[in-house]
Amino acid sequence: MGIRPSMGTVGDAYDNAMAGSFFASLEAELIERNSFESKAQARMAVFTWIEAWYSPRRRHSALGYLSTLNFEKSHQTRFNALEHDPQHADGTTQMV
C-alpha cells in the first residue's frame, strides 16, 4: 500500500523509534484487523484512526504520557500565558 515504516536517517534513533512505534501501532490496531477494498477506503481508515483515536486519546511516554492533542493544548496554553506575561523571558520587565 506504499506505507514506509521508517522516517529517520542514520543517527536519528530517537525520531526513528517514535516513527517505528507509530507504524507498529497503526499496523497492529488498524491494518491487520481490517481489509480494504480500495486505496481510498484505506486512506480514509488511516485518517480516521489518526484523528479519532491516535491523536486525541493515545498517550505517549515521550510526551509525558499525554496524548498528542493534549500535549499540543498544554503547549499552546503555556505559550499564551508567556505571551501575555509582563515579564520577558530574558528577565526584563515590559513597559506597560
Backbone as CSV, one residue per row, in Angstrom:
resi,resn,N_x,N_y,N_z,CA_x,CA_y,CA_z,C_x,C_y,C_z
1,MET,0.813,-1.193,0.000,0.000,0.000,0.000,0.857,1.258,0.000
2,GLY,2.178,1.122,-0.004,3.033,2.289,-0.054,3.343,2.898,1.289
3,ILE,3.105,2.194,2.397,3.418,2.719,3.716,4.890,2.494,3.979
4,ARG,5.597,3.547,4.361,7.025,3.441,4.647,7.227,3.457,6.151
5,PRO,7.786,2.385,6.727,7.893,2.288,8.176,9.008,3.081,8.820
6,SER,9.873,3.742,8.073,10.997,4.459,8.664,11.015,5.894,8.172
7,MET,11.237,6.840,9.099,11.282,8.250,8.728,12.655,8.862,8.931
8,GLY,13.472,8.275,9.772,14.732,8.885,10.159,15.874,8.595,9.202
9,THR,16.995,9.239,9.485,18.233,8.977,8.766,19.219,8.397,9.772
10,VAL,20.377,8.032,9.316,21.384,7.478,10.209,21.677,8.489,11.314
11,GLY,21.652,8.031,12.551,21.920,8.912,13.685,20.682,9.522,14.313
12,ASP,19.513,9.312,13.728,18.264,9.848,14.274,17.479,8.739,14.967
13,ALA,18.106,8.044,15.880,17.479,6.879,16.508,16.203,7.246,17.251
14,TYR,16.182,8.367,17.933,15.005,8.744,18.708,13.816,8.999,17.788
15,ASP,14.031,9.782,16.735,12.954,10.050,15.778,12.477,8.757,15.138
16,ASN,13.423,7.895,14.770,13.067,6.655,14.112,12.305,5.735,15.063
17,ALA,12.667,5.742,16.341,11.963,4.914,17.320,10.522,5.383,17.471
18,MET,10.310,6.691,17.506,8.950,7.218,17.626,8.130,6.885,16.382
19,ALA,8.741,7.028,15.219,8.043,6.690,13.971,7.757,5.192,13.919
20,GLY,8.742,4.394,14.362,8.552,2.952,14.377,7.414,2.544,15.295
21,SER,7.317,3.182,16.445,6.238,2.901,17.384,4.884,3.261,16.776
22,PHE,4.825,4.406,16.101,3.583,4.830,15.457,3.146,3.817,14.411
23,PHE,4.067,3.421,13.529,3.701,2.496,12.454,3.372,1.112,12.991
24,ALA,4.031,0.683,14.080,3.691,-0.603,14.696,2.270,-0.555,15.245
25,SER,1.896,0.561,15.873,0.527,0.714,16.386,-0.478,0.738,15.246
26,LEU,-0.174,1.477,14.207,-1.057,1.558,13.042,-1.284,0.173,12.443
27,GLU,-0.204,-0.561,12.292,-0.312,-1.886,11.700,-1.117,-2.835,12.590
28,ALA,-0.807,-2.870,13.889,-1.464,-3.809,14.800,-2.920,-3.447,15.075
29,GLU,-3.201,-2.164,15.212,-4.531,-1.742,15.625,-5.493,-1.482,14.475
30,LEU,-4.981,-1.273,13.275,-5.876,-0.955,12.160,-5.670,-1.883,10.968
31,ILE,-4.474,-1.919,10.446,-4.249,-2.607,9.176,-4.451,-4.115,9.284
32,GLU,-3.915,-4.734,10.344,-4.057,-6.180,10.477,-5.475,-6.617,10.839
33,ARG,-6.277,-5.719,11.356,-7.638,-6.060,11.774,-8.690,-5.796,10.703
34,ASN,-8.282,-5.227,9.578,-9.240,-4.849,8.539,-8.729,-5.245,7.174
35,SER,-9.649,-5.357,6.239,-9.275,-5.489,4.828,-9.981,-4.353,4.097
36,PHE,-9.295,-3.801,3.131,-9.803,-2.626,2.435,-10.042,-2.960,0.972
37,GLU,-11.135,-2.465,0.448,-11.493,-2.731,-0.941,-10.785,-1.797,-1.908
38,SER,-10.301,-0.662,-1.420,-9.644,0.301,-2.302,-8.627,1.110,-1.506
39,LYS,-7.745,1.782,-2.230,-6.789,2.678,-1.573,-7.516,3.837,-0.890
40,ALA,-8.575,4.314,-1.504,-9.345,5.417,-0.916,-9.948,4.993,0.416
41,GLN,-10.470,3.785,0.492,-11.036,3.287,1.740,-9.936,3.144,2.800
42,ALA,-8.768,2.657,2.404,-7.644,2.517,3.337,-7.177,3.888,3.823
43,ARG,-7.058,4.847,2.916,-6.650,6.206,3.305,-7.620,6.817,4.307
44,MET,-8.905,6.655,4.065,-9.913,7.209,4.973,-9.834,6.519,6.331
45,ALA,-9.601,5.223,6.338,-9.488,4.495,7.606,-8.271,4.965,8.392
46,VAL,-7.143,5.173,7.707,-5.935,5.658,8.380,-6.170,7.065,8.920
47,PHE,-6.766,7.930,8.122,-7.067,9.294,8.560,-7.964,9.276,9.796
48,THR,-9.018,8.486,9.754,-9.950,8.402,10.872,-9.267,7.847,12.113
49,TRP,-8.420,6.822,11.940,-7.705,6.230,13.071,-6.800,7.266,13.733
50,ILE,-6.095,8.051,12.926,-5.197,9.072,13.476,-5.994,10.176,14.163
51,GLU,-6.983,10.705,13.482,-7.723,11.858,14.001,-8.704,11.510,15.122
52,ALA,-9.265,10.304,15.091,-10.273,9.946,16.086,-9.701,9.145,17.253
53,TRP,-8.575,8.464,17.056,-8.038,7.648,18.141,-6.626,8.067,18.531
54,TYR,-5.709,8.038,17.590,-4.297,8.188,17.931,-3.975,9.567,18.507
55,SER,-4.363,10.622,17.844,-4.032,11.974,18.322,-4.791,12.381,19.578
56,PRO,-6.107,12.193,19.636,-6.808,12.671,20.828,-6.730,11.753,22.049
57,ARG,-6.493,10.451,21.866,-6.618,9.541,23.002,-5.357,8.791,23.390
58,ARG,-4.547,8.411,22.451,-3.396,7.560,22.764,-2.302,8.365,23.457
59,ARG,-1.881,7.904,24.641,-0.855,8.606,25.412,0.533,8.137,24.995
60,HIS,1.512,9.052,25.074,2.871,8.778,24.607,3.873,9.081,25.707
61,SER,4.764,8.149,25.957,5.774,8.340,27.002,6.674,9.526,26.686
62,ALA,6.977,9.748,25.421,7.855,10.858,25.035,7.197,12.222,25.255
63,LEU,5.882,12.238,25.460,5.157,13.495,25.684,4.651,13.588,27.121
64,GLY,5.337,12.915,28.032,4.919,12.945,29.430,3.611,12.211,29.666
65,TYR,3.370,11.184,28.880,2.150,10.370,28.959,0.887,11.185,28.707
66,LEU,1.007,12.148,27.808,-0.154,12.891,27.317,-0.439,12.433,25.896
67,SER,-1.675,12.594,25.449,-1.977,12.366,24.035,-1.363,13.513,23.243
68,THR,-1.187,13.311,21.950,-0.616,14.405,21.147,-1.522,15.628,21.182
69,LEU,-2.824,15.414,21.183,-3.766,16.528,21.238,-3.631,17.291,22.556
70,ASN,-3.582,16.571,23.688,-3.443,17.242,24.981,-2.080,17.900,25.134
71,PHE,-1.035,17.293,24.584,0.291,17.896,24.622,0.284,19.230,23.874
72,GLU,-0.320,19.245,22.684,-0.393,20.485,21.911,-1.212,21.547,22.637
73,LYS,-2.320,21.152,23.255,-3.133,22.110,24.014,-2.348,22.677,25.188
74,SER,-1.626,21.812,25.893,-0.816,22.238,27.030,0.276,23.206,26.583
75,HIS,0.923,22.874,25.486,1.979,23.737,24.956,1.395,25.093,24.550
76,GLN,0.247,25.091,23.889,-0.383,26.338,23.463,-0.798,27.178,24.662
77,THR,-1.306,26.544,25.711,-1.693,27.264,26.927,-0.484,27.935,27.565
78,ARG,0.623,27.195,27.666,1.851,27.774,28.237,2.369,28.906,27.360
79,PHE,2.328,28.730,26.051,2.789,29.764,25.127,1.951,31.027,25.283
80,ASN,0.633,30.861,25.354,-0.253,32.016,25.506,-0.015,32.723,26.834
81,ALA,0.227,31.968,27.894,0.492,32.566,29.208,1.785,33.372,29.168
82,LEU,2.812,32.837,28.528,4.077,33.563,28.415,3.940,34.804,27.545
83,GLU,3.133,34.688,26.507,2.934,35.810,25.582,2.280,36.997,26.284
84,HIS,1.405,36.723,27.258,0.689,37.788,27.958,1.319,38.156,29.293
85,ASP,2.418,37.528,29.628,3.117,37.797,30.881,3.937,39.071,30.723
86,PRO,3.838,40.026,31.660,4.625,41.251,31.540,6.116,41.011,31.759
87,GLN,6.485,39.849,32.212,7.901,39.523,32.435,8.448,38.859,31.168
88,HIS,9.473,39.445,30.546,10.090,38.852,29.361,10.879,37.623,29.747
89,ALA,11.132,36.796,28.800,11.934,35.583,29.033,13.336,35.926,29.495
90,ASP,13.859,37.107,29.087,15.235,37.482,29.484,15.282,38.125,30.871
91,GLY,14.120,38.211,31.563,14.077,38.711,32.927,13.802,40.194,33.041
92,THR,13.699,40.910,31.919,13.400,42.332,31.988,11.886,42.531,32.058
93,THR,11.491,43.613,32.685,10.077,43.910,32.823,9.611,44.729,31.633
94,GLN,8.469,44.351,31.120,7.889,45.033,29.967,7.254,46.339,30.424
95,MET,7.435,47.406,29.669,6.790,48.687,29.975,5.334,48.608,29.555
96,VAL,4.427,48.973,30.441,3.003,48.905,30.138,2.432,50.279,30.051
